[in-house]
Amino acid sequence: MNFWIGCAVLIVPIVMFFVQKVWERARFLFSLVAFTATVIFGSISANAIYFILETNEVFMTTIHGIFLNRFFLITGAYLGWYILYQLLLIIMKDRKEVVGVKGK
């Protein structure tokens, strides 16, 4: 399982990068999904913390129950992929600028 998680961490952002090269609207779609995922992720986190503070159950096991929420895990995974995808875009942009400066 660790192998597949590692592969997904590397492959999905690279696939996203190439998809947005081929289909321009993908960039907007990826950002829209990231915005939605951030709202869901934040809401789940805030509600879990609020519940813990409201019930005075400040135990480590209580807060870790959030990891059983599939929506939390799915949105968190997408945000991780999206951040790596954005970093890849920045790296490629910087690479073009550096190569362009040296080429003159």
Phi, psi and omega in degrees: 000319179300324179298314182292324176296316178298319177296317180297321179299324180274317190281316186300313178296326178292319177297318178301318180300312182288327177296317180290339174289322183277319184237107186299326181291343180298324180300314177296317180298315179300319180291321178297317178295322178295320177298313179298316179297322179295319178296314180295313180301314180294320179295316179297316179298312181298318179295321179294317180292318178300315180299317181294317179291323181293323182265001181057034177260071184270068176245150181299323182291331181293312181291330180286351174296341178298333180288353176273350180278116183296323179296323176298315181292318181293313180293322177296320178295316180297319179297324175297315178297318183295319178297316178296321176298315179296320176297322177297319176299316180295317179299316181293322177295314179297322179298317179297318181294319181291316179295322179295323179291316181290332182285344183278000000 
